[in-house]
Amino acid sequence: MSTRAISLIASLLLGSGCATAQLDSAVPYDGRVSEFYSWEESVPEMPGEMLRKAPLADALSVPGAARAERILYSSTNGIDDRTPVVVSAALFYPQGDMPEGGWPVIAWGHGTKGVADICAPSWTGMTYRDRTYLSKWLSEGFAIVASDYQGLGTAGPHPYIAGRAAGYSILDSARAVTRFTPELSNKVLLMGQSQGGGAVTIAAAYAPEYAPELNIIGVVTTGAGIIDLEGPDLLGDSEAKIDPTSAYALYVVRALSLLDPKLRPEDMLTPKAMTVLPLADTRCVADLEYDVTIAELNWSKTLKPYALQVIKEHIDFLNPPETGYAAPFFMGTGADDIDVAPEFQEDLAHTICRTGVSVQHHVYKGEDHSTALNASLEDSIPFVRRLMVGGAVESTCGSGE
């Protein structure tokens, strides 16, 4: 459980509900994207305002999309909870005849991509796995707005460990497209995988107060969980094999040091990991995983024990809120998930169940953290179809699943 627990930090540090410091915008990972992402005018105080849109190249679209756009919209800084910020996203329209009232909308939360602007999915495109998954939802008649999250693509750092920032970005993407796109209806599903699963979970908890005008009919997640860091040997075995996911530790440490200048990276990282840290500012996750593999790092060879102490001090920020949920949840878990342990995902299901919200939790044998996404479609599509017609959905709360 120890290596799973420490790996889950990468996904669930999204759960940070607040922080005391505002991030400095003068950071090395800004730039190397087109002028579209730069907004020189004042940012509207109202979150969810559409600022700009432009056609998205076919190579960056999703199979089955009738057309695709890149958009800029206003949101709220999830760090200080008040400053207006600009966020980017991609918007995909389904094919066919528009239904009466407009196309329903999926607000998609992506997994970890990196912290540099060039890692924004609206700039780089999506993985084959995500394209396959979202293409299926397009064929079900949904438009999809896919936020890049605060600081990815647009000015300022990406506050990787601040879940409120990602949650606000997702909610405001839905606000922008439902307010300013006549073809779309205010019938919204929150949907995400891994980091994005945590992000939409947090968005669902904040939505009733932050975005009460959104008609959120349900939430669909895979690979999202809750974490308990109280356990022995959480840094694992220093003699263990090379672990490319230790790249996430570099993103975490960089984010912590930005949030609190008193936290110095050299106090949290080993000397060898410090030599790789500068690459975290400019390299997207797949490339950084290659770098840490060449450097022969794993989590215990990357983090000093003090880093774990710092993370434990932020444990209240690690996990999604325990209250605030209103819409029913679908959760998909790969039984062979070694990134977010199935028991952590079950803990999240129980947490949401305790709020009185319906949760339908499925565990997929033979599937892992990544493959569970598309495997879950066999159950998530019927779940969503029932929600779309106002039907009741089966709940596994209390079943022990």
Summary of the structure (lengths in Angstrom):
residues: 401
radius of gyration: 19.6
end to end distance: 19.4
largest distance: 60.8
contacts: 1497
relative contact order: 0.16
helix: 39%
strand: 18%
